[in-house]
Amino acid sequence: MSEAASPGRVQARRHSINLHVLGPILALVLLVALGAWLNPNFLSYGNVTNVLARSAFIGIIAVGMTFVITAGGIDLSVGAMAAFVAGTMILAMNALVPVMGVGVPLVLAGMAVALLTGFAAGVVNGALIAKVRIEAFIVTLGSMGIYRSLVTWLADGGTLSLDSAARTLYRPVYYDGLFGVAWPIIVFALVAIIGEVLMRRTAFGRHCAALGASEQVARYSAVNVDRVRMATFVLLGVLVGIATIMYVPRLGSASGSTGVLWELEAIAAVIIGGTVLKGGFGRVWGTVVGVLILSLIGNILNLASIVSPYLNGAIQGVIVILAVVLQRDSKATSRR
Amino acid sequence: MKRRTFLSAIAASTMLAGAAVIMPATAQEDESYTIGVAIPSATHGFMGGLNWHAQDTIARLGRTYPNIEFVLSTAGDASTMVNDIEDMVATRDIDALVVLPFESEPLTAPVQSVAEQDIWVTVVDRGLSEEGIEDLYVAGDNTGFGRVAGEYFAEALGEGDKIVVLRGIPTTLDNERVEAFQAAIEGSGIEVLDMQHGNWSRDDAFNVMQDYLSRFPEIDAVWAADDDMAIGALEAIAQAGRQDEMWVVGGAGMKEVIQRMMDGDPQLPVNVTYPPAQISTAIELTALGLVSSSPVSGRFIIASQRITPENAENFYFPDSPF
């Protein structure tokens, strides 16, 4: 009986696993086709560059979020953290202008400040979660509020603006690129490739998955659980720093409303991409697809304006849920 | 819920006790007062400016009237604001409340109960959803804000010229502005290509403007309806290298924008006021009403004015964060 049944079962599993993998890509292809059909400019060089470049901030952060979620954690503070890092970076650069003058060293110093601030923020989150053993949800909910009010306080309730000469010098980091590909896109691609290799080919990636699947088992298998957990939050903090380095030259400013809801967009992208919210399985390339799906929806709605703009959020919500439902169905069949 | 009944019990008893003490004393010269000020927290440029003006006014009035004490609270959402107001009534025994309701509906009943305790109520900017609660209403002119901008578009543009609009966060206030704008350009032959929500945010406005630019090969002007959005839109236009094709009208007089107008930026021909300093007007009138016999009850609507490069200096507040 089992002999008769198993080939069919294996067949079904293989088939559905393919669907599971293809789900997000299929959704992306459908969205691109829809966009191209609705507006001839959708596939123009300018529009594609715009969408990819503006996806880069959330994208870079979401790659880090993939590791955190795979290891069974969550980080709600990344949006507020990005705003805080941007504010600190702008203040530091403005303060350094009289000392260093406006030149490449100033920009490099600003970047270093952003990376260090992101790193420090990641260490604080990670230490509270891994060493003090407070729930990740609670720690990052707390730090979200802290960073958000810190940046509002730093900006005195208004907007922090980069010194205009420094701004002119720094601006190309967002707007220029190599061989016609904008810098944010290049950086995003590099981060994604490194993330994918880290997740698939290194012990660290396997340890994240093991930790997310079962902390006990991971501990018994001689995985240094605390260090891995800490590392995921530090990695995410550094990536928030990198995302901010790309973000600041765009508008040259930061305020209390910078990065609002980025954390939820990043988490949504990770989940759409097929990473399991409860941890144990992560897919970096899926996250990249998820980020692209999210920003394409917004872009297409702006390009087409077929429905009332009041409903744009609803349409985005429906597509996000559909993308995940598609995957869950195929996964349920594969488990059966 | 227990806390609320507890607080209102305290409030009621303090009010009874307070009333007994205050009543006979009102005629005295050295009467002291407490004014509570409840405003939304500074999460957006305009509110940042409003917070700054509120603090500035309180500091100045504190020196002018040593017998008036001020309690300032800022809230990030409607329910926190209600808690703050309840605490002010219960623990600080305020004589007057100046409130900029976070949202009209949820604040109406709590402010009404404050008014019923014979506390002077001044409502700023966003009205309550029931009429006749407040003693004084101070606000900017939302209809005027849209109309003044629309009138400039109708003057400066002609038949067949194309514009795009960046709207704010979906609210009745945004609707009022947009409807007045549309009414003002009616009959001018200006074609509105599209309206999308930029949510009064630089980042959102930047994205929406980028999409407008790749969608429409010809745009003559942009109504950004807020200076934060205007800055995002200008950046997207600069990226596309189309600065010479179109100008942008923002609103509310952010200092960076006023600065650029004073420098004669051709992309920013005019601006429309919607002063964050209206909170100062409200606090000053309330204080005046308490300490003097000047009648201050009623409605005080601050007109939306057109700012041009010529008069921009009058609207420049370099110390304000906005």
Interface residues (C-beta under 8 A of the other chain):
Chain A: N39 N41 S44 G46 N47 N50 R54 T152 A155 D156 G157 G158 T159 S161 Y175 R250 L251 S253 S255 G256 S257 T258 V260 G298 N299 N302 L303 S305 P309 Y310 N312
Chain B: S41 A42 T43 H44 G45 M47 G48 G49 N51 W52 R167 P170 D194 M195 Q196 H197 S201 R202 D203 F206 N207 V208 Q210 D211 Y212 L213 S214 R215 D228 I231 G232 E235 Q239 A240 E256 S320 P321 F322
